Amino acid sequence: MNIAKMMKQAQDMQSNMQTLQAELAARTVDVTVAGKVSVTANGAGDVLSLRIDPSVVSADDVEMLEDLVLTAVRQAIGKGRDMAAEEMKKLTAGMGLPPGFGF
């Protein structure tokens, strides 16, 4: 493969990655924990919204609410990362890059 072709492929991939990153930032994932705490995140790893069912808000059990919120946030971010990783894998397929080679 000649150097000019490799440079063109690298430029195309960079452009495609920028487009994909913008698309991932616009795509959302939703997670609900115990039917009481819901989190929406995007493919960029940002938490966009948090909803808490009033029935779990109790001064007597703040720890449970904290656990539910933390679990929901972690799962939403993880789901967004998984979505992003899957899309990156599609983008880099056929480029001859080793598995796990991330950008």
C-alpha positions in Angstrom: 0.0 0.0 0.0 1.4 3.4 -0.9 1.8 6.2 1.6 -0.7 8.5 -0.2 -3.4 5.9 0.0 -2.6 5.3 3.7 -2.8 9.0 4.4 -6.1 9.3 2.6 -7.5 6.4 4.7 -6.3 8.0 7.9 -8.0 11.3 7.0 -11.2 9.5 6.0 -11.2 7.6 9.3 -10.6 10.8 11.3 -13.5 12.5 9.5 -15.7 9.4 10.1 -14.8 9.3 13.8 -15.7 13.0 14.2 -19.0 12.3 12.6 -19.6 9.2 14.7 -18.7 11.1 17.9 -21.3 13.8 17.1 -23.9 11.1 16.4 -23.1 9.2 19.6 -23.5 12.5 21.6 -27.0 12.7 20.1 -28.0 9.1 20.7 -29.3 8.2 24.2 -29.7 5.1 26.4 -32.2 4.7 29.2 -31.8 2.7 32.4 -34.3 2.1 35.2 -33.3 0.5 38.4 -35.9 -1.2 40.6 -38.6 0.7 38.7 -37.9 3.7 40.8 -34.8 5.5 39.4 -34.3 6.3 35.7 -31.3 7.8 34.1 -30.8 8.9 30.5 -27.2 9.1 29.2 -25.7 9.6 25.7 -23.0 7.8 23.8 -20.5 10.4 24.9 -20.9 9.3 28.5 -22.9 12.3 29.7 -25.8 11.9 32.0 -28.7 13.9 30.5 -31.5 13.3 33.0 -32.4 11.6 36.2 -35.9 10.8 37.4 -36.7 9.5 40.9 -40.0 8.1 41.9 -41.2 10.0 44.9 -42.0 6.8 46.7 -38.3 6.1 47.3 -37.6 9.5 48.8 -37.5 8.9 52.5 -35.4 10.7 55.2 -35.3 7.3 57.0 -33.6 5.5 54.1 -31.4 8.0 52.2 -28.8 5.2 51.8 -31.1 3.1 49.6 -31.9 6.1 47.4 -28.2 6.9 47.0 -27.5 3.3 46.0 -30.4 3.3 43.5 -29.1 6.6 41.9 -25.5 5.4 41.8 -26.5 2.1 40.3 -28.7 3.7 37.7 -26.0 6.3 36.7 -23.3 3.6 36.5 -25.5 1.4 34.3 -26.5 4.2 32.0 -22.9 5.4 31.5 -21.8 1.8 30.9 -24.6 1.2 28.4 -23.6 4.4 26.6 -20.0 3.3 26.5 -21.0 -0.1 25.2 -23.0 1.6 22.4 -20.0 3.8 21.6 -17.5 0.9 21.6 -19.8 -1.1 19.3 -20.0 1.8 16.8 -16.3 2.4 16.9 -15.7 -1.3 16.2 -17.9 -1.0 13.1 -16.0 2.1 12.0 -12.6 0.5 12.4 -13.6 -2.9 10.9 -11.6 -3.7 7.8 -8.8 -1.2 8.7 -6.5 -4.0 9.8 -6.4 -2.6 13.4 -6.0 -5.1 16.2 -9.0 -5.8 18.5 -9.3 -3.3 21.3 -7.4 -0.6 19.4 -9.5 2.3 20.6 -9.7 6.0 19.7 
